[in-house]
Amino acid sequence: MRLQVIRKRSGKTQVQVAKEASVGERLYQDYEHGKHIPSVIAAIPIAKALGSTVEELFGPAAPKTVKTPGGNRANRKNLQD
């Protein structure tokens, strides 16, 4: 899904990105919908077509932060008691 968000942010269509990256339109659509994962050989030109990086497009998502009341160690310790 990140691929689709970044493509839309770039203002390009799926057809434009597929053409610039030299991949088939249907295959590119499958990448966006998570049906296929592109090889590195395909991912690099897709990233270039979108003015992005392979890491930004396909890398792991940022870890989620767990918030605790007050956000300090003392409060977390008190929650365990």
C-alpha positions as CSV (number, residue, x, y, z in Angstrom):
1,M,0.0,0.0,0.0
2,R,2.9,2.3,0.6
3,L,3.8,2.1,-3.1
4,Q,0.4,3.4,-4.0
5,V,0.5,6.3,-1.6
6,I,3.9,7.4,-2.8
7,R,2.8,7.0,-6.5
8,K,-0.3,9.2,-5.9
9,R,1.8,11.7,-4.1
10,S,4.1,11.9,-7.1
11,G,1.1,12.7,-9.3
12,K,1.8,9.8,-11.7
13,T,-0.5,7.1,-12.9
14,Q,0.1,3.4,-12.7
15,V,0.6,3.3,-16.5
16,Q,3.2,6.1,-16.3
17,V,5.2,4.4,-13.6
18,A,5.1,1.0,-15.2
19,K,6.3,2.5,-18.5
20,E,9.1,4.5,-16.9
21,A,10.2,1.4,-14.9
22,S,9.9,-0.9,-17.9
23,V,7.5,-3.3,-16.2
24,G,4.1,-4.5,-17.4
25,E,1.1,-2.4,-16.3
26,R,-0.7,-5.5,-14.8
27,L,2.4,-6.5,-12.9
28,Y,2.9,-3.0,-11.5
29,Q,-0.8,-3.1,-10.4
30,D,-0.1,-6.4,-8.6
31,Y,2.9,-4.8,-6.8
32,E,0.7,-2.0,-5.6
33,H,-2.0,-4.4,-4.3
34,G,0.5,-6.7,-2.7
35,K,-0.2,-9.6,-4.9
36,H,3.5,-9.8,-6.0
37,I,6.7,-8.5,-4.5
38,P,9.1,-7.0,-7.0
39,S,12.6,-8.3,-7.4
40,V,15.4,-5.9,-6.7
41,I,15.9,-5.6,-10.5
42,A,12.3,-4.3,-10.8
43,A,12.2,-2.3,-7.5
44,I,15.1,0.0,-8.4
45,P,13.6,1.5,-11.6
46,I,10.2,1.8,-9.9
47,A,11.8,3.8,-7.1
48,K,13.6,6.0,-9.6
49,A,10.4,6.5,-11.5
50,L,8.8,7.7,-8.3
51,G,11.8,9.8,-7.2
52,S,12.0,7.6,-4.1
53,T,14.2,4.8,-2.7
54,V,13.7,1.1,-2.6
55,E,13.8,1.3,1.2
56,E,11.1,3.9,1.4
57,L,8.8,1.9,-1.0
58,F,9.3,-1.6,0.2
59,G,11.3,-1.5,3.5
60,P,9.9,-2.4,6.9
61,A,7.4,0.0,8.4
62,A,8.5,2.2,11.3
63,P,8.1,0.6,14.7
64,K,5.1,1.6,16.7
65,T,5.6,3.4,19.9
66,V,3.8,2.3,23.0
67,K,2.7,5.2,25.2
68,T,2.3,4.8,28.9
69,P,0.6,7.2,31.3
70,G,3.0,10.0,32.1
71,G,5.6,8.4,29.7
72,N,8.3,7.9,32.3
73,R,10.0,4.9,33.9
74,A,8.3,5.5,37.3
75,N,4.9,5.2,35.8
76,R,5.7,2.1,33.8
77,K,7.2,0.5,37.0
78,N,4.0,1.4,38.9
79,L,1.9,-0.3,36.2
80,Q,3.8,-3.5,36.8
81,D,3.1,-3.6,40.6
